[in-house]
Amino acid sequence: QVQLVESGGGLVQAGDSLRLSCAVSGGTGSVYAMAWFRQAPGKDRDFVAGVSRYGGTILYADSVRSRFTLSRDGAENTVYLQMNSLKPEDTAVYYCAAATLRYSPSYQRTDYDHWGPGTQVTVSS
C-alpha cells in the first residue's frame, strides 16, 4: 500500500523560504505522477505543482509559478517543493498526492489516488 508523508512545514514571515518534502513508501514502483495541493481554511483544495513519473514534465499553478520549484528524486522516492518569497496568502495545509494510473501530472484532484496527511504552512505578514 502506497503511503505518503509530508514534512517541512512551519511558521515563517513573509518573504522567507521553506522546503517541503514528501516521502513515498510501499509500492513505490506503482507511483507515477505526483503533485502538491494546498487547502486554506474554508477553501477548496487547490493544485500547486505536479511532476511526471520521471520528472520530464512539471506543472505549476499561476499563483506560485515564479516562486515555487518542484523536484523529484527517484532514487530516494521523495518529492520536494521549494517555496521562496512566501506570502501570507500561501498559508494553508499542503498535501502531497500520488497517482498510480497516470504518468503525466494533472491539475485535477480526482486524478490522484493517494494522499498524505498534510503539513501546515503559515506565513505571517
Secondary structure, 3 states (H helix, E strand, C coil): CCEEEEECCEEEECCCCEEEEEEEECCHHHCCCEEEEEECCCCCEEEEEEECCCCCCEEECCCCCCCEEEEEECCCCEEEEEECCCCHHHCEEEEEEECCCCCCCCCCHHHCCEECCCEEEEEEC
